[in-house]
Amino acid sequence: MTTKRPHLVFAMQATVSSKFQITIPAKLRKKFHLKPGMKPVFAEEASDLRAMPKHDFDLEAMRGALGAAKTFEPHKTSTQILRELRGYDRKTL
């Protein structure tokens, strides 16, 4: 089975410093909305190294957006939380 390599839209070059740091080109920083302090995720695929932006999940902001109570139960799905907030009873669903 042959693995197809994804088509590259464009490629850019960066130089690795003596401290193994690179500067991400401005065009890519803007396109992917990268900000100082963000921590990219690196993935190794065959002979490729991919860097992907990791956007932090702000649990408190999500609670505010959902209007959820301050007590958070991680085992519940968003659907379950919304049903409870809207007053639905499991028996009536």
Secondary structure as GFF3:
##gff-version 3
##sequence-region A 1 93
A	DSSP	alpha_helix	26	31	.	.	.	ID=ss1
A	DSSP	beta_strand	41	45	.	.	.	ID=ss2
A	DSSP	beta_strand	48	52	.	.	.	ID=ss3
A	DSSP	alpha_helix	59	66	.	.	.	ID=ss4
A	DSSP	alpha_helix	78	85	.	.	.	ID=ss5
A	DSSP	three_ten_helix	90	92	.	.	.	ID=ss6
###
